[in-house]
Amino acid sequence: MESFAFAPAYELPVWPFTPPPELGSAQIVRHPVVIVGAGPSGLTLACDLAQRGVRAVLLDEDDTVGVRGASSRGICYAQKSLEIFERLGIYERIAAKGITWSLGRTFSGDEEVYNFNLRATSVSKQPPFVNLQQFYIEWFLVDRILELGVTDLRWKSRVTRVEPLADGVRIDIETPAGSYTIEADHLVDATGANSPIRTQLGVESHASRSTDRWCISDVRFEKPLPTERWTWVDAPFNEGRGVWQHLMADGVWRIDYQMPEDCDPAEISRPEVAGARLREQLGPDVAFEFVWIGPYGYRDHLLERFRHGRVCFIGDAAHVVSPFGARGGNTGIQDAANLGWKLALVAQGQAGDALLDSYDAERRPAAQENLTVTSRSARFLAPRTPAEHTLRRAVVALAKRHTFARALVNTGRMSVANDYPATPLLPEGARTVQNLPLQWADGRETTLMQLLAEGTQCLGLWFAPTRAQAQAAQDATAGLPLRLLAVGGDSGLPTLQADETLTRHLGIDPSVGGFVLVRPDAYRAALLAQATPDTITAAVRTALALTASSS
């Protein structure tokens, strides 16, 4: 589809192509992990592995980030993703460059239906959302990967063929200097919605194309607008269709206009047409300049399985949902965080291959939930029958007067960290633990993400164990990837201060105490009310798919 970019253009970074050592060699080199695709999910995974000391090869066809023309693409990064970026060491850059927000307003016609503040229930050091153009996220991740110096980043490298093997994958790669072949213990496909790897392997994506059509306008205004997320269900200045309005970095506003199903993508993207829409919205005298204009439609899809032998699919290669609520890119980033620590432990010989099956068992239900939620948003925003139109009008009218009806106004349920269902590795299921601010017993400050950034290990938070219990647990768990910490008490373990927020968020009854096992991806894997060295050891081994005979 045609799009328009305007001066002043962004200067996106370009990285050089370096001929790899395998070029011209008859020997096929094997790598522990090969990642294909340097979008947000692929880069997050590479960065996650690098921080854990795991070498990976990252292949990408291009030599820059984003899309040439500097369109905004993904812009809303949710708290869970921001917490991941905190652990990976790029959150401060994101916060400094992006726009932090928590207040949203929803309108019907000229009237505000309701507003919300996402900060109200948060205990994390990260805000509910930061708006930032996707290419900046990718740029910061590349910089961090290069800084860590572990990943082999290979630009201008196109995968032409993959061949599954009994114990790995063989990969043919085309470059400006010639073609070569490598092998991987594990291949991760992060090539996006139109994955050529998925197509070549014959993996069915179950795609369903939507008839919903939108046009993005990335705009700078001379007079700033409020730094809030504004949404119109039925904007009078857009022929009664939906509109989104967000501020991003560099003073650029992202405004999404819902278009007729039968619209001409080229026509709706012409600058004079997009300009007329803006003047209809903000008045004939509004002063602005376009940064980028482009139409989009979308299709959703969901793989039956995210793991196929030694190939794992993450991000849009595994699932695509409608854009409402920012559940697309954030889900891919969280896929990477789920898979990264598991690949690391397997590569380092600390966990068995069965741990990788839990990636599919956890992230596919998360994608299914996001698909269900966003599909409902799409139906609310684009009713398909007279009955659906009638229902929406009734809901909006009620929401203006009654609190209960506001939850029914569905302009996009904002992205949250998905809970995981009960599985053999998670007998009670799992939920995320926010990035709590913590203090050591001596008053030094830390956070959950800082604790999880050190190595690849679970955290065992034990509330006031005795010295005898602590020593016995250390002996019992020796050799397991577990860092034991006490919360309060005098156990001889490194000790954090207990506070009400911590106990409430972890689900601990402070009068009873207990033990909480937190995985490397900040999910609570076990809550033991009456912990013993044996039950702690069993919980760790269960969470890591370690059988009695596993090392």
Secondary structure as UniProt FT lines:
FT   STRAND          4..5
FT   TURN            21..24
FT   STRAND          29..36
FT   HELIX           40..51
FT   TURN            52..53
FT   STRAND          56..59
FT   TURN            68..70
FT   STRAND          76..78
FT   HELIX           79..88
FT   HELIX           91..97
FT   STRAND          99..101
FT   STRAND          103..108
FT   TURN            109..110
FT   STRAND          111..117
FT   HELIX           118..121
FT   STRAND          129..131
FT   HELIX           134..148
FT   STRAND          152..154
FT   STRAND          158..165
FT   TURN            166..167
FT   STRAND          168..175
FT   TURN            176..177
FT   STRAND          178..189
FT   TURN            193..194
FT   HELIX           196..201
FT   STRAND          208..209
FT   STRAND          213..221
FT   STRAND          229..235
FT   HELIX           236..238
FT   TURN            239..240
FT   STRAND          241..247
FT   HELIX           249..251
FT   STRAND          252..259
FT   TURN            261..262
FT   HELIX           265..268
FT   HELIX           271..282
FT   TURN            284..285
FT   STRAND          288..296
FT   STRAND          299..302
FT   STRAND          307..308
FT   TURN            309..310
FT   STRAND          311..313
FT   HELIX           315..317
FT   STRAND          319..320
FT   TURN            324..325
FT   HELIX           329..347
FT   TURN            348..349
FT   HELIX           354..381
FT   HELIX           386..399
FT   TURN            400..401
FT   HELIX           403..406
FT   TURN            407..408
FT   TURN            424..425
FT   TURN            427..428
FT   STRAND          430..432
FT   STRAND          437..440
FT   TURN            441..442
FT   STRAND          445..447
FT   HELIX           448..452
FT   STRAND          458..463
FT   HELIX           467..476
FT   TURN            477..479
FT   STRAND          482..487
FT   STRAND          495..496
FT   HELIX           500..506
FT   TURN            510..512
FT   STRAND          514..518
FT   TURN            520..521
FT   STRAND          523..528
FT   HELIX           533..543
FT   TURN            544..545
FT   TURN            548..549
//
